[in-house]
Amino acid sequence: MTPLGAGLAGISRRLRTLLAFVMAAAIGAIEAWPESRLSFVPVYALPVAFAGWYLSRGAAISVAAFSAALPLLSQLIPRTTPPQPLLDGAVRLAAFSALAAAAAALRSAFDHARSDELTGIPGERAFSYAAAAELQRARRYGRPLTVAYVDIDGFKELNERIGRAAGDAVLRSAARSLRRMLRASDIVARVGDDEFALLLPEAGFSGAQGAIEKIRTHLPRALERGAHAPRFSIGAATFPAAPDTVDAMLGPALRQLERAKRKGPGSLEHEVVGRTRPGSERQ
């Protein structure tokens, strides 16, 4: 992920929406300048495509409509105007809307390609992208965040006992249950055969600990298959202040997962990173 991409993904949707409209308005102002005789139609592709990629489809169409309407507003300024301004605006609207829809479809296909085929949730590449964006946002606004890894204990042996198809069903159920147990703003991804990664924006230690404990307690019950109830090792790291890099954010959580797995099935290790004397929570 490029620094520019991480920076844009890291700002709020409201600011991205504002940026798209400001870009379109700036182009419209230049186009409406009395001394301007150039066509700026191709330049509008920038804010329209930006909106299609970074905003919802509806917001992108709104930016397209706004961009198409700007030349009509220019008639308030004395200058040479197209002989059929309404037709010109309709053609622009159709072209810009098609561009916005194409950008939104491309983004949807891009996200789908980064999803885990078995579970349908984001895969490892998508998680890396999201982690970079959330790190930028946490650093910009001075918010805490928590990263956690959830590993199904003894999944290989469980898979052999209940069969591959049933094992795949366990993974799909785990993905759905994790998604239901967390907030809409939280990110759940499958990053290994039997390993899931969680990203909890703006979650300090107490809030994250409550969510992780809920997972550790209720997830095995949700995935129980007859006499087989999987257990989970969980490693988590909470950052009161955002670290410098994605590796510095993910590394401590992975180390805590290894500690939890060494401790035994169903263990949790949770560390606070960034204090003078980092604390840890073991259960």
Helices and strands as residue ranges (DSSP letters): H 3-10, H 13-32, G 41-44, H 45-54, H 57-73, G 74-76, H 85-113, H 124-141, E 145-152, H 155-162, H 164-181, E 187-190, E 195-201, H 205-222, E 232-239, H 246-263, E 268-272, E 280-282
